[in-house]
Amino acid sequence: MIEPVAQLMSSSELTPESVPSTKGMPMLGLGTWENEDPDQCAESVRTALEMGYRHIDTAQAYGNEDAVGEGIAAADVDRSDIFLATKVWISNLDYEDVLETTQESLDKLGTDYLDLLYVHWPSRTYEPDATLEAFDELYDEGTIRNIGVSNFEPRHIDEAREHLDAPIFANQVETHPMLQQTELRDYADEHDIEIVAYSPLARGDVFEMDVLSEIAEKHGVSEAQVSLAWLRANDVTAIPKATSEAHIRDNWESLSLELDDEDLERIANVDRTRRKVDPGFAPW
């Protein structure tokens, strides 16, 4: 899935062109979940873009699309160079609500198109026929360039594919070394769907994993960088949330890390599972 790229640079040489991409989507992005302070959110988006990030992820439910838009506008980066994604919340998935709230998202973000629009969860007002008809309409008119789903199990994707004319580009799900999503990754590979990992650092739990700490010490990097490099090695795009420049940079420098076969095998053999996001309306 990954487009060929040159040998990964040292951290001091990393550029936007250093980021592997899959079908035009950079495989490392900035997540903005729980980045709720408007000034901080806008500054983190600006910082990430000027550091070299070109993939920004938000959602209607995050309440920060305005701030994300301000950060994009403040950065010295052309909108056309940014892969921008947001998600339609579960209370807005009726046909008319999808169209109306997507326009609201566009206005808040200060853009006239989205690179990727997700169904946030297959829950509450989600009805595959009506919801996805609206997504198809937005795709056909060019308002959205790709259709995504989030927190979908294979059965939900099978059903969605029956209703959509456009292809499903990505499924965004919690993925990290303690929730490796092997079944979903295999399904996605079979159907040419990208996996985008939210909470790729298990909300900080990766720092408590002995295996990752040992691998991090071996390479002289952080556990966060090991987790992100592991995802990239498995063709998974990661969108870690970070607010400070130090954390944004630490995640960015994961692009310099290439794990060896022994590292990958050790992580694949992690025998514990810990899901960090598990609301009552989840489909599993």
C-alpha positions as CSV (number, residue, x, y, z in Angstrom):
1,M,0.0,0.0,0.0
2,I,2.8,2.4,0.8
3,E,4.2,4.4,-2.0
4,P,8.0,4.0,-2.4
5,V,10.0,6.6,-0.6
6,A,13.7,7.3,-0.1
7,Q,15.6,6.0,2.9
8,L,14.2,7.7,5.9
9,M,16.2,10.8,6.9
10,S,17.9,11.6,10.2
11,S,15.6,13.7,12.4
12,S,17.4,16.9,11.4
13,E,16.7,16.2,7.7
14,L,13.1,15.3,7.9
15,T,10.8,17.2,5.5
16,P,7.2,16.8,4.4
17,E,8.5,14.7,1.5
18,S,10.0,12.3,4.0
19,V,6.6,11.2,5.2
20,P,5.4,7.9,3.5
21,S,2.0,8.3,2.0
22,T,-0.7,5.8,0.9
23,K,-3.0,6.9,-1.9
24,G,-2.1,10.5,-1.2
25,M,-2.7,10.4,2.6
26,P,0.4,11.1,4.7
27,M,0.9,8.2,7.1
28,L,1.7,10.5,10.1
29,G,-0.8,13.2,11.1
30,L,-1.8,15.3,14.0
31,G,-4.8,14.2,16.0
32,T,-6.8,16.8,17.8
33,W,-9.1,14.8,20.1
34,E,-9.4,16.5,23.5
35,N,-7.4,19.5,22.3
36,E,-10.2,21.7,23.5
37,D,-8.5,25.0,24.4
38,P,-8.9,27.1,21.2
39,D,-5.6,29.0,21.4
40,Q,-3.7,25.8,22.3
41,C,-5.4,23.8,19.5
42,A,-4.7,26.5,16.9
43,E,-1.1,26.8,17.9
44,S,-0.5,23.0,17.9
45,V,-1.9,22.8,14.4
46,R,0.2,25.7,13.2
47,T,3.3,24.2,14.9
48,A,2.7,20.8,13.4
49,L,2.2,22.1,9.9
50,E,5.3,24.3,10.0
51,M,7.3,21.4,11.3
52,G,6.3,19.3,8.3
53,Y,3.1,17.5,9.1
54,R,0.6,17.5,6.2
55,H,-2.2,15.5,7.7
56,I,-4.6,17.0,10.2
57,D,-7.5,15.1,11.8
58,T,-10.5,16.5,13.7
59,A,-14.2,15.8,14.2
60,Q,-17.5,17.6,14.8
61,A,-17.6,16.1,18.3
62,Y,-14.3,17.5,19.3
63,G,-15.7,21.0,19.3
64,N,-12.4,22.4,17.8
65,E,-13.0,22.7,14.1
66,D,-12.9,26.5,14.4
67,A,-9.5,26.4,16.1
68,V,-8.1,23.8,13.7
69,G,-9.2,26.1,10.9
70,E,-7.4,29.0,12.6
71,G,-4.2,27.0,12.9
72,I,-4.3,26.0,9.2
73,A,-4.8,29.7,8.3
74,A,-1.9,30.8,10.5
75,A,0.5,28.3,9.1
76,D,2.7,29.1,6.2
77,V,1.5,26.1,4.2
78,D,-0.9,26.0,1.2
79,R,-4.3,24.4,1.9
80,S,-3.7,22.2,-1.2
81,D,-0.7,20.6,0.5
82,I,-2.7,19.6,3.5
83,F,-4.7,16.4,3.9
84,L,-7.6,17.5,6.1
85,A,-10.1,15.1,7.7
86,T,-13.1,15.5,9.9
87,K,-16.0,13.2,11.1
88,V,-19.8,13.5,11.2
89,W,-21.1,12.9,14.7
90,I,-23.6,10.2,15.5
91,S,-26.5,12.7,16.1
92,N,-26.0,14.2,12.6
93,L,-26.1,11.2,10.4
94,D,-29.6,11.6,8.9
95,Y,-29.4,12.5,5.2
96,E,-30.2,16.2,5.6
97,D,-28.1,16.5,8.7
98,V,-25.0,15.1,7.0
99,L,-25.3,17.7,4.3
100,E,-26.0,20.6,6.7
101,T,-23.4,19.8,9.3
102,T,-20.7,19.1,6.8
103,Q,-21.2,22.6,5.4
104,E,-20.9,23.9,8.9
105,S,-17.7,21.9,9.3
106,L,-16.3,23.4,6.1
107,D,-17.2,26.9,7.3
108,K,-15.5,26.4,10.6
109,L,-12.4,24.9,9.0
110,G,-12.2,27.7,6.5
111,T,-12.1,25.4,3.5
112,D,-14.4,24.5,0.6
113,Y,-13.5,20.8,0.5
114,L,-12.4,18.0,2.7
115,D,-9.8,15.4,1.8
116,L,-11.6,12.8,3.9
117,L,-15.0,12.8,5.7
118,Y,-15.8,9.9,8.1
119,V,-18.9,8.5,9.6
120,H,-17.7,8.7,13.2
121,W,-19.5,5.7,14.6
122,P,-22.2,3.3,13.2
123,S,-24.6,4.4,15.9
124,R,-27.6,6.5,16.9
125,T,-28.9,8.2,13.7
126,Y,-26.7,6.1,11.4
127,E,-28.8,4.4,8.7
128,P,-26.6,3.1,5.9
129,D,-29.0,3.9,3.1
130,A,-29.8,7.5,4.1
131,T,-26.4,8.4,5.6
132,L,-24.3,7.1,2.8
133,E,-26.5,8.6,0.1
134,A,-25.5,11.9,1.5
135,F,-21.9,11.0,1.6
136,D,-22.1,9.8,-2.0
137,E,-23.7,13.1,-3.0
138,L,-20.9,15.1,-1.3
139,Y,-18.3,12.9,-3.0
140,D,-19.9,13.3,-6.5
141,E,-20.0,17.1,-6.2
142,G,-16.4,17.2,-5.1
143,T,-17.0,18.6,-1.6
144,I,-15.3,15.6,-0.1
145,R,-12.5,13.8,-2.0
146,N,-12.7,10.5,0.0
147,I,-15.2,8.7,2.1
148,G,-14.2,7.1,5.4
149,V,-15.8,5.2,8.2
150,S,-14.6,5.1,11.8
151,N,-15.1,2.4,14.5
152,F,-16.6,0.0,11.9
153,E,-16.3,-3.7,12.2
154,P,-16.1,-5.8,9.0
155,R,-19.8,-6.5,9.0
156,H,-20.5,-2.8,9.0
157,I,-18.1,-2.2,6.2
158,D,-19.7,-5.0,4.2
159,E,-23.1,-3.3,4.6
160,A,-21.8,0.1,3.8
161,R,-20.2,-1.1,0.6
162,E,-23.6,-2.3,-0.5
163,H,-25.0,1.2,-0.2
164,L,-22.1,3.3,-1.4
165,D,-21.3,4.0,-5.0
166,A,-18.0,5.6,-4.1
167,P,-15.2,3.5,-2.5
168,I,-14.5,3.4,1.2
169,F,-11.1,5.0,1.5
170,A,-10.3,4.4,5.2
171,N,-11.5,2.9,8.5
172,Q,-10.3,4.9,11.6
173,V,-10.1,2.7,14.6
174,E,-8.1,2.6,17.9
175,T,-4.9,0.7,17.1
176,H,-1.7,0.4,19.1
177,P,0.6,-2.4,20.3
178,M,-2.0,-3.4,23.0
179,L,-4.9,-3.4,20.5
180,Q,-3.3,-4.6,17.2
181,Q,-6.6,-5.0,15.2
182,T,-5.2,-7.9,13.2
183,E,-8.6,-9.0,11.9
184,L,-9.5,-5.4,10.8
185,R,-6.1,-4.9,9.2
186,D,-6.4,-8.2,7.2
187,Y,-9.9,-7.2,6.1
188,A,-8.8,-3.7,5.1
189,D,-5.9,-5.1,3.1
190,E,-8.2,-7.5,1.3
191,H,-10.6,-4.7,0.3
192,D,-8.0,-1.9,-0.4
193,I,-9.1,0.2,2.6
194,E,-6.6,2.1,4.7
195,I,-6.5,1.8,8.5
196,V,-6.0,5.0,10.3
197,A,-5.0,4.6,14.0
198,Y,-6.4,6.8,16.6
199,S,-5.0,6.7,20.2
200,P,-1.8,5.2,18.6
201,L,0.0,5.7,21.9
202,A,-2.8,4.0,23.9
203,R,-3.4,7.3,25.7
204,G,0.1,7.1,27.2
205,D,0.1,3.5,28.2
206,V,2.8,2.7,25.7
207,F,5.2,4.3,28.1
208,E,4.4,1.6,30.6
209,M,5.1,-1.4,28.3
210,D,8.4,-3.1,29.1
211,V,8.7,-4.4,25.5
212,L,8.5,-1.0,24.0
213,S,10.8,0.5,26.7
214,E,13.4,-2.1,25.9
215,I,13.1,-1.5,22.1
216,A,13.2,2.3,22.7
217,E,16.4,2.0,24.8
218,K,18.0,-0.1,22.1
219,H,17.4,2.5,19.5
220,G,17.8,5.6,21.7
221,V,14.3,6.8,21.1
222,S,11.0,7.2,23.0
223,E,8.3,4.5,23.4
224,A,6.0,6.8,21.5
225,Q,8.3,6.6,18.5
226,V,8.5,2.8,18.7
227,S,4.7,2.6,18.7
228,L,4.4,4.9,15.7
229,A,7.1,3.1,13.8
230,W,5.4,-0.2,14.5
231,L,2.2,1.1,13.0
232,R,3.9,2.5,9.9
233,A,5.7,-0.9,9.4
234,N,2.3,-2.5,9.4
235,D,0.9,-0.1,6.8
236,V,-1.2,1.8,9.3
237,T,-1.5,5.6,9.3
238,A,-1.2,7.2,12.8
239,I,-2.7,10.4,14.0
240,P,-1.3,10.9,17.5
241,K,-2.7,13.8,19.5
242,A,-0.1,16.2,20.8
243,T,-0.3,19.8,22.0
244,S,3.3,20.8,23.0
245,E,6.0,21.4,20.5
246,A,8.2,18.8,22.3
247,H,5.6,16.1,21.8
248,I,4.7,17.1,18.3
249,R,8.4,16.9,17.5
250,D,9.0,13.6,19.2
251,N,6.2,12.0,17.2
252,W,7.6,13.6,14.0
253,E,11.0,12.1,14.7
254,S,9.4,8.6,14.7
255,L,9.9,8.9,10.9
256,S,13.6,8.4,11.4
257,L,13.1,5.0,13.2
258,E,13.0,1.8,11.3
259,L,12.3,-1.2,13.5
260,D,14.1,-4.5,12.7
261,D,12.5,-7.9,12.3
262,E,13.2,-8.8,15.9
263,D,11.6,-5.6,17.2
264,L,8.5,-6.3,15.0
265,E,8.2,-9.9,16.2
266,R,8.5,-8.9,19.8
267,I,5.6,-6.4,19.5
268,A,3.5,-8.8,17.5
269,N,3.8,-11.2,20.4
270,V,2.5,-8.8,23.0
271,D,-0.1,-10.9,24.9
272,R,-2.3,-8.3,26.5
273,T,-5.1,-6.3,25.1
274,R,-6.2,-3.0,26.4
275,R,-8.9,-0.9,24.6
276,K,-8.9,2.7,25.8
277,V,-12.0,4.0,24.0
278,D,-15.1,1.9,24.7
279,P,-18.4,3.9,24.9
280,G,-21.7,2.3,25.5
281,F,-22.8,2.8,21.9
282,A,-19.7,1.1,20.5
283,P,-20.6,-1.7,17.9
284,W,-18.3,-4.4,19.3
